[in-house]
Amino acid sequence: MRWELSQDQEMYRESMRGWVEKFAPSDAVRGWFDSGDSSDFDSKFVSDGWFSVGLSEDIGGQGGGLLELALTAVELARCAAPSSAWTASVLAAPLLPPDLAEKVLQSGEFAAVVADSSRPLDAPPTLAVSGNVVTGVVASVLGADRADHLVVPVAGADGVQLVSVASSAPGVSVERSVLLDRSRSVATVRFEGVAVEPLEAGAGALSEASLASAVLTAADSLGAMEKMLELAVEYSKTRQQFGVPIGSFQAVKHAAAAILVSVEAARSIVYYAAESVRTGHEERALHAATAKAQVTASGVGAADSALTIHGAVGYTWEHDLHLFYKRAKLDENLFGAPAVWNERIAEALPLLPNVAV
């Protein structure tokens, strides 16, 4: 199946690509890595109106849906642009009260769901609430170092509940961690007897956010794959061995073709899964799991192939390939490894009866 974007979606993708390429060129991205501060990019992303595209107008968004969010994720990944604050916020905002969500989407008061980003967002919470008070630690929370508002899944008397608290509240501490992929950031969040506010959103809303996180991570991997393919093809046309470009060698052609096949397949998978989740398709959980498991695994394979095509220069800090290589590697395990999502797929598929012949 080949998924076709609408004319408006194509126009959005082209506009988004032009904007990101202008405001997140390679030298700027590397500068943010060195300083550890990408706030100027995040602020520009909000002020120019891109931050809220894909979310409901009822909570301060500009309309659209998960497919538009996926298109944004693809374009951010193609430039290795900072995306933790955006990803964390668009996942958390629908879980917040409308007035607070509007602040997140319109004023740059970022938000994050306090969950270990190495696990699916809807994995059983490690924190518990007692009398609207939370104590405990959660490591590797995506975007928490930039978040002003925290959505916290907790185990309560009636099962999984969602509560909220400001990151500046007494008893809350946030410690940033440095990743190999420095285009994203995580933090350890500690609660010491913190008073929290219950949210109306519950386990069902968190499950939908988890499906969205799977699709957006797959979309990020797709964007990284697209860029690595472009870099590999460009390099194979200029690098020469035995007096000819290495792109003329059959082995290099096959490797590039394999990446291209992965990219085209991933694009259809991501777009279809995004629409499935947005429309509430009865098999949306299966489609999102397929996107997360298959596309991020393909992204790692494409990264390894692109590195092989580049040879020794691909290992150097000076070449941009490593930006996307690390991005694809993180996407594989962000919000759960492919094995976790493949297990969900296996559980959702009906078992064939053992019929005696």
N, C-alpha and C positions, 0 to 999 in steps of 0.2 A: 504494500500500500504506500502511496505517495501522498503526503498531506500538503495541500496548497493553502497558503495564507490569503486572506482577503486583500483587496486593494488598500484599504485603510491600514491593515496590519503591515503590509509591505512598506507603505509610506512611513509608518512609525519606525520600523526596523531601520530603514535608510537614514531617517533623521537621528535616531538614537546612535547609530554607528558614527555618523559625522560628528555628533557632539562629543562622544567619548574619545574619538581619535584626536579631536582638537584639544580637549582639556585633560586627557590622560596619555600624553605621548610617553615613549619609553624613558626618556631622561627624567621626566617629572615623576613617573612611577618609581624609578630607582631612588630619586630624592626622598620620596615618602618612606621608602624602605630604610634609608640611612637615618632619617630623623625619627622614625617611629610615629609620625604624626601626619595623618591624612585628612585632618579636619577641614583644610581649605577645599579639598575636592568634595567632601561630604556636604559642606555648606553650599557650594556651587550647585551640586546635584539637587539639593532641596530648593534653593532659590530660583533655579531655572525651570522648576516644575516637573522634573523627571521622577522624583522620589515617590510621588503618590499615584503614578499611572498604574492601572491594573487593579485598583481597590475601589470599593463602592463609594459613591458620593455621600452616602448616609454617614460615613465615618471620616469624611474629609478628603476622600480620594477623588480622582478624576475620571472614574469609570473604567470600563474594560474588565478584564478578568485574569485568570491564571496564565492564559496564553500570552497576554501582554507582559506579565511579570517574567515569564520564561524568555521572551524576546529580549527584555532588559538584561536578564542574567547572562544570556549568550553574548551580548555586546560588551558587557563589563568584563567578561572572561577573555574576550578576544584581545583586550588591551592589558590584561592582568591588573585591572583597576581595583582599588579598594572597594570591598563590597560587604563587609561584615555588618556595618551599621545598617545598611539598606536591607540585607537579607533578614537579619534578626528583627528589624522593625516591621517589615511587611508580614512576617509570620506572627508577630505579637499583636499588632494593631487590631485585627479583627476580634481578638479576645478581650480587649479593653472596653470600658464604657465609651460610647460615641464621642463625648466631649474630650476625653483624654486621648482617644485614638486620633482625633483631629489635630490635637497639639503635636502628636508624634509625626503625622504626615505633612503638616503644613509649616511647623516652626522649627523642625530639626531637633526636637526633644526626643531622642531615639529611645527605643524600647527593645527588650530581649526576653525570650522565654528561658527561665533558669532551669536548664536541663543539660546533661552531659552530651556534648555534640558528637561524641563517638557512638551514641546510641540513637535509635529512632526517637523522635520527639515525644511520642506517646508511650514510650517504655514506662514500666512501673516507676513511680517517683521514689526517690531515695529520702525525701524529706517528709515529715509528718507535721500536722498542725494540731495544736491543743489550746483551746480557748482563744483562737485567733492569734496565737503566738507561734512563731517558727524558730527553731534552732537547728543548725546543721551546716554542712559544707557541700557544695556542688562544684566539681572541677570542669574545666574545658567548656565553659558556656560561651557560645558564639556571640560576639558583639557586645558582651556584657561590659567591657571596658569603656564603651562609648554610650551605654544606655543610661537614660535618666529614669526610666520606668521599667520595673521588673514584673513579669508575669511568672508566678511560681506554682508549678504543679505540686500538690501535696497529697499525701494519704490522709483521708479524714474518716470520720465515723461511717459515712455513707459511700465510701469509695474514693476515687480520684476527684479532687476539687482543685479549682484554680483560685489563687489569691494574688493580690497585687501590693506592691510597696515601692516607694521611691528609693533609688539607689543611694540617695543622700540621707536616708532615715537613720536614726540612732540604732546602732547594733549591726548595720550592714557594712561590710567591707568587700572591696573588689580589687583583686590583684591580677594584673595583666600577665599573660604568658606569651613568649615568642615562639612562633611556629617556623618550620622550614619554609613554608609558603607564607612569605611576609605580606602578601596582598590581603590576607585575612588575619583576624586576631581572635583569641579566646581569653577567658579570664576565670579565675577561681572566685566564687562568690560565697561569703560566709555570713551566716545569720546567728546572732547572739541574743536570743530572747526578743525577736523583732515582732512588733505588732503589725499585722497585715489586714488588708481589706478583702473580704470575699468578693468574687466576681460572679456575675450571672452565668457566664460561659462555663461549661463543664467538660466532662470527658469526651463527649461527642465533638465539641468544637476543637478540642485538642487533637483528636484523631484526624479531623479535616486539615488542621495545620500541619500535622505530620505528613499527610499525603502531599500537601503543597511543598513541604521541605524536600521531599523525595524528588518531585518534579523539578524544582528550582536547582537542586544540586546536579541533577542530570543535565539540565540546560547549561549550567556552568561548565560541565565537562564537555558538552558539545561545542561551546565557544572556544575552549582551549584546544580541542581537536582541530577545529577549523583553522585556527591560527598556526598550529604546529604543522599542518599539511601545507599551508602556504609557505612557511619558512623552509620546510624540507624540499619542496619543489623548486623554490627560488635558489636554494643552495646547490641543488643537484644540477642546475643549469650553468652555474658559474665555477664550481669546483672541478678541476680537471685531474685525471689520472691517465697515464699512457697517451697523453696528447689529446684526449677527448673529454667532454663533460661526463661526469659520473652518471648523469641522468640518462645517458645512452646505454648503460649496462642493464641487462635484463633483470638482475636481482634488485636493483634500485627501483626500476619501473614497477616491479611486482610489489615491493614494499609500499611505494606511494599509492598504488592502486588499492591495496588492502586498506590503507588509511581512508582513502576516498570512500570505499564501500562502507566502512564503519561510520563515517560522517553522515552519509546519505541515509543510512538506516537509523542512526541516532536521531536525526532531525525529525523523521516521521514519528518515531516512538515518542519523543518529547512532546511534540505538538499534539499528538493524539491523546496522550496521557493528561496534558494540561486541560484540554477541552472536556475530557471525560470527568475529571475532578470538578471542573467549573460547573458542568451541567448536572452533577449528581448522578452520573451513570451508576447502575447497580453493580457494575464490576470495576468501579473507579479505583478501589483499593488494589486490585490485581494489576490494573494498568499502571498505576503509580509505582508499585513495587517492581514491575518489569522495567520501567524507565530507570529507576535508581540502580537496580542490579545490573542490567545489561549495558546501559550507556556508560556508567562510570567504570565498569570493567573494560569496556572497549576503549575508553579514554586512556587507561593505563597502558593497554597494548599499543595504542597509537603513539603514546609518549615514548615508549621503548623503541618503536620502529623509527620514529623521527630522530631520536638520539643516535641510533645506529647509522642512519643516512648521513648525519652531520659528522660522525666520527669524533675525533679528539676535540675539535672546536666546540662541539655541543656541550662539553663538560665545563667550559670556562665561564666565569662570572661575566665576562665582557659580552658574550653572545646572549641574545634574548631568549633562546630556546628554554633555558632553565626556568624562566619565569612561568612558562606554561606547563612545563614538565612537572614542577612542584605543585602547580595548581591542580592538575589532573590527578596526581598522587593523593592529595588531600581529599579531593572530591570522592575518591573511591571509598574512604572511610568516614566521611562527614555524614552525620545522622544515620550511621549504621553501615557496616560493610556489606558487599553484595551477598555474602552467605546468609546474612540476617534476613535480607529482603527475599532472597530465593527460598528461604524457609517459609516465609509468609505466602509466597506463590504456591509452594507445594501444599501447604495447609488449605489453601483456597480451592485448589483443583479437585474435582470429584475423583474418587478412586474407582477403578473399574472392578466390577464384581468378579470373583474367582469362579468362573463357570466351568463345570466339569464337561469334558468333551467325550 
